[in-house]
Amino acid sequence: MSVRRLLWLLLLCIPLVACSERDRPLDSPVTLEGETFGTFYQVTIADPLTQRELDALETGILAELESVDAAMSTWRKDSELVLFNQAPLGEWQPLSDNLIEVMAIGQAVSEASGGAFDMTIGGLVNLWSFGPEARPREVPDEATLAKRLAEIGPGSLEIDEQALQARRLRDVFVDLSGVAKGHATDRVAAYLDGQGLEDYLVNLGGEVRVRGHRDAESAPWRIGVEVPRDGPQEAQHVLPLEDIAVATSGDYRNYFEEDGQRYSHTLDPRTGRPIEHRLASVSVVHPSDAWADAWATALLVLGEEAGMAMARERGLQVLMLARQGEGWTSLASPAFAERFGRTTLDELGVTVVEGPKAGMAAEVGRPLE
């Protein structure tokens, strides 16, 4: 055989080998991860996949995340939300169905929580230097704070879900950061469902949604509940999850200090100031991560007693962790105990709050291996 013919045959075989490698089944589970929305995303899939299938899924996942960012980011000047915030007051603006859906969730939780959750708080977030205006991190003066506080509230925003439109009635900046990340988690999960996947975990900056199981033995996904303190992540509790979402809101990662006073990034829309109570974080288990995300924020603002009372009243599955001296204490709502079992919670050191006294909680962090 001539050298030329041998080289031709080798070149012909190379793409065939490459194709066979890409179509070979991967070891399960497989994980895709990266950065988005200023945080991380991690998608773990236990279904059998080839490299070709995994690459296609990654493309679809990134497209979903980009779609949410383009619609709801407060940092992108061309996002649908930013353009809505710049539209003339009192004029109806046509919006995408996803943006309307998220705004409607936010408004519903705002009304149910007595204003503890408020999408129109963006002006106050910026004033306290936690938003896209990136102002110096200092305590705002009383006059400016009072002015912005007077502008916000559910009455400053009107949403028409049927017509897919909304309008600002006062000069407020709508900020969906308390619900958009949960919505993005739901979107990625819905995409995976549409691709026929049955066993996966989606973790977007600590907001988690799972389906099915983590291995062939039908073991549940295991989610670490984070100790609410600065420094490296450390799991205080481990929760077994199947076909559900978990969202967490905490006050211990994003804050600044001035004159020895710590100021949390979580603002109480009713006072315009950072929360000051001992409740460090709230985790909410719910079929929808968007709803869980909004409720976690609202309950954190309400504090342990009012927040747990609200959770019990509405049958929310809630785990709280509050500071107690140099440590913390964990409590759960009755609905949370019903899902996980009281024996499990006893083993985790979590007390179920049956009466009017409130509880405490933790943050869902990265899933344990």
N, C-alpha and C positions, 0 to 999 in steps of 0.2 A: 504493500500500500504506500502510495506516495505521501510525502510529508504534508503537501498541500491538502490532500484529501483527509488525512488524519486531523489536521487543525480544523478543517471544516466540520467534521463530525463532533469534535470537542466543543466547538462553539454552539453547535446545534443542541447539545446536551445540557449546556449551562442553564438556559431558561427553564428547561424541564425540571432540573434539580431544584432550582429556585422556587418553581411553582409547587413542587411536591413538599418542600419545607414549609411553605406558607399554609398549606392545606393539612398539615399534620396536626393532630389534636394536641392542645397544650395541657400541661399539668393544671389541675383544678385545686383551689380557686385561683383566679387571676385578678390582678389589681391595676387599675388605671388611676393616676394621680397627677396633680399639678396645682397651679395657682389660679384663682379667680375671685372677683369681688373683694380683693385685698386680703383674702384668706386662702385656705387650701380646699381642694376637692379630692375625694377618694371614692372610687367606685370599685367594689369587689364583687366578682361574679363567680358563682359556683357551678353554673351550667357548663356543659362541655363546649369548648370553643376551639377553633383554629386561629392561627395568627391573622389570617385574612379576615375572618369574622370579627376578631377583636379590633383590628384597625378600623373596620367600618363602624363598629359601635363607638369607638373613641371619637370619630368624626361627628357622629350624630349627637353624642353627649356634649361636645364642645359647641356645636351649633345651638343646642338648647340653652346653654349657659350664656352664649353671646346674645341670643334673642332676649333673654331676661335683662341682661346688662344694658342692651340698647334701649329697652323700654323703661327701665326703672332706676337706672343709676342717677345719683345726685352729683356725681363727679364728672360725667361726660356732658359737655356743653350741648351736644346734639341729641341727647336721649329724649325719648318721648315725654318723660316726666318733667325734665328741665324745660322743654318747650311749652308744656302745659303751664308750668309755674310762671312763665314769661307772657302768657296770653292775657289779653285785656280782661279786666274784672267784669263779672256779670255775663260774659258771653260763653255760650255752650261750645265746648270743644269736642270734636269726635275723637274717640280713643280706641285703642285695640281692645279686643275682648279680654285678653289676659290682664291688661292694666286695669280695666274696669272691675274685673273679678277681684283682684288684690285690693283695690281701693274699697270695694264693697265689704270685704272681710274686715278690713281695718275699721271701717265705720261701724260695723255691727259690734265688734269687740269694744269699741270706744263707748257706744251707747250702753252696752251691757255692763261695763266696768265703771260706769259713772265718770268717764273721762280719764281714767288711769292710763288708757292707751289713746294716743291722739296723733293722727297722721299729719296734722297741720303744725306740728311742733318744730318743723325745720328751721324756722327763724331763730328759735331759742337754742337749738342744737348748734347752729352757726355762731350764735352769740357767746356760747360757752366754749367755743373753739373745738367742737367735736365734729364739725361738718366741713363741707367743701370750701367755705370761705377762708379756712385756715388762719384764723386770727390768732394773735398772741394768746397764750394760755394764761388768762387772768380772770379774776372775778369781775363780772360786769357791774356797772354802776346801777343804782336803784332805779333811776329814771328810765334808762334804756330798757332795763328788765321789765319794768311795769308796762311800758309801751308795747313791747312785743307780746307780753302775756295777755294784754287786753285784746290783741288781734286774733289769737288762736282760738280753736274750739270747733266742734263738729258743725256748728252753725255757719262756719265760714266756708264750707264746702258742700256742694250739692251734686249728687250722682244719680244719673238716670240709667239704670242697668239695661232696661229694655231697648233704649235708643243708642246704647253704647256711647254715652257722652257725659261730660261733667263740666262744672264751672266753679271758679273761686268767687265768692261773694265779698271777701275781704282780701287784703294784700298779705296772704300767708304763703309759706313755702311748704308744699306737700312733700313729706319725707317718708318713704316706705321701707326704711332700713329695718324696722321692727317686724316686717312680715315678708319682704321680698326674698330673703334668703331661704325661708321655709318654702315659699312658692317655687323657687328654683329647684329645690330638692324634689318637690312633687313633680315638676316638669321632667326632670331627668328620670325619675321612677316611671312616669307615664310613657316616656320614650322607650325604656327598657321593656315595659309591658307590651308595647306595640310591636316590639321585635321578637316577642314570644318567649322572653326569658322568665324563669320561674323562681330562681334563687339568686338574690343579689342584696347588696348593702350599698346605699348611697349616703355619703357623709360629706356635707358641705359646711366647713367651718364649725363642726360640732352639731349641726342640725342633721338628724339621721332619719332615714326611712329604709325599712327592710321588707323583703318578700321571701317567703319560703324558708330554706335552711342553709346552713353554712357548709355542709358536707353530705356525703352519701349516706351517713348514718342518721340523717334527719336531725342533727343537733341544731338548736336555735342559735341565732346570731347573739354574740355576747358584747355588750356595750359597757365600757368603763364610765362610771360617773366620777367626774373630776373633783379633787379636793379644791375648794374655793380659796386659793391663795396664789400669790405671785410665784414665779419660778417655773421649773419644769412640770409638765403635766404628770399627775399621779392619780391613779384610780382609787377612790374611796369605796365605791360600791360597784358591783358588776350585775347588770340586768340581762336576763335572757329575753330576746325579742323575736317575734314572728309576725309578719304581715301588719306592721304598725309603724308609726312615725314618732320621733321624740325631738322636741326642741327645748333649748335652754337659754335663759337670760341670766347674766351675772354682772356684778358690779366691780369685779376685782381685776380685770385685765386692762381696761381702758379708763384712765383717770389722771388727774394732775393734782399737785399739792401746792399750796400757797400759805405762808405764815403758819406752817404746821398743820393746816387743815386739808384733809383729803376730799377731793371733789370727784364723784363718780360720773361716768358718761351717761348713766341712766338718769334722765330728768323726769320729775313729776310734773306733768302738764298742768296740774291744778295749782301749783305754786311757782312754776318756772325755775325751780331749783333742783340740784342733784338730790337724790334720795339720801337719807342719813340714818335709816334704821339698821338693825343688825342682820337683816336677811341678806345673805350673800348671793344666792342664786336660786332659780326655780326651773325645774324640768317638768314639761307637760307631755304626756303620752296621748296621742290622738290619731285618728285615721288620716288626717290631713296635716302635713307639716306646716303649711301656711297658717292654719288656725292655731296649731300648737305654738308656733312662733309668736303670734300676736298675743295669745293668752299668757305665755311665759313672761312677756314684757309687762303686761298689765298687772299680773299678780306680784311681780317683783316690785313694781311701783307701790302697790297697795300695802306691802309689808306682810309680816307673818300672820298676824291675827286677822286682819281684814282680807288678806289674800287667801288664807285657808278657809275662811268662812265663805268666800265667793266660790272657791273650788268645791266645797261641800254642797253649797246651794245648787250649783249647776252640774254636779256630777262629774267634774273634771278629774282626770287621773293625774295627780300632782305629787311630786317629791320636792321637798325644800331642804335647804341646808343654811343654818344661821350661825353666826359667830357666838361662841360661848366661852368667855375668858380667852385663853390662849388656843382654844380648839373650836369645835363646832358641834352642832347637834342636828340629827336628821329626823324628819317626820314626813308622813305621807297622808294623803286624803283617803277616805274609805274606798273610793272608786279605784285608786291606785292599788290598794291592798287587795281588792277583789280580783284584779288582773294578775298580780304576781303571787298572791297567797300570803297569809299572815306568817306562816312558818318561814318562808323565804325572807320576809322582811325582818323577822326576829333574828335570823342568822346574819343579816346584813347590819343589824343594830339600828333599824329604823322603827320609830314609834308611830303607830297609826293614831291620828287625831280624830276622835269621835265627837268630841264636844266643841264648844265655841273657841277653845284655846287654839292658837295657830301652830304652824309647823315650820319646817326649815328644809333646805335642799342642796343640790349640787349641780355640777355642769356635766353634760354629756360630752365627753372628749372623743379621741380617736378610739375605734374599736380595738379590743384586745386581740392579739394573734391567737 
